Amino acid sequence: MKTAVIVFPGSNCDQDMYYAIKDGLGEEVDYVWHAETSLDGYDAIMIPGGFSYGDYLRSGAIARFAGIMPAVIKAAQEGKPVLGVCNGFQILLEAGLLPGAMLKNKHLKFICETVNLQVKNNGTQFTTRYNQNEVIRIPIAHGEGNYFCDDATLKELQDNNRIVFTYSGENPNGSRADIAGIINAAGNVLGMMPHPERAADALLGSDDGLRLFQSILNHWRESTHAAYTS
Ligand SMILES: NC(=O)CC[C@H](N)C(=O)O
């Protein structure tokens, strides 16, 4: 599986993401600069956390106009896995690949801590290595993680099992329905505020995040194997 990690001016979790794939999975991975225009040849696209363009206007609001974004949208439409973590999730929202918007955290403070997350849907290609309703430990680090959507969108997310992760116990940022991560209707674009790449090795305090990357790889192997044998 060949993965692209998109790098914007201000990204700061790109190296963590790169090493989760390179060392955690042992798979091929490249950094792709935001000014590039093609993602041909990549099997998976990851948009890492950080402060793209300094979070000016709103987090992700400028990044969504970057040269690489039409290629990200094309990859999503082609059904490739697209993962947006933290600022990556914010960019996916601004780009319209996922519904809703981010507000400032309820206490208006940047929060950096490890939280309990509940896996609400282990049937996605990103979560098969988890048990349904399993509680995992993953770090968060954000100022704008208070996910908001209108009632109709929330119902649509709930009715179609598109809420993949929720905060378990205390909700740190005030997000609607405790949402920490959602997936698109097609099931190949996941946005999440917590950082699985920062929990990809037990030495970091938790390796609960590694199983997310393993799930993606597993799904890719199964789908490419199916393509060879059909
Ligand atoms: N770690 C990150 O990706 C930071 C996210 C974002 N820019 C915020 O503070 O809300």
The ligand as an ORCA input file, in Angstrom:
! r2SCAN-3c Opt
* xyz 0 1
  N      -3.188     19.182     16.307
  C      -3.866     19.848     15.427
  O      -4.107     19.387     14.315
  C      -4.330     21.229     15.777
  C      -5.669     21.440     15.189
  C      -6.146     22.838     15.005
  N      -5.404     23.620     14.176
  C      -6.709     23.387     16.269
  O      -5.988     23.885     17.132
  O      -7.885     23.282     16.418
*
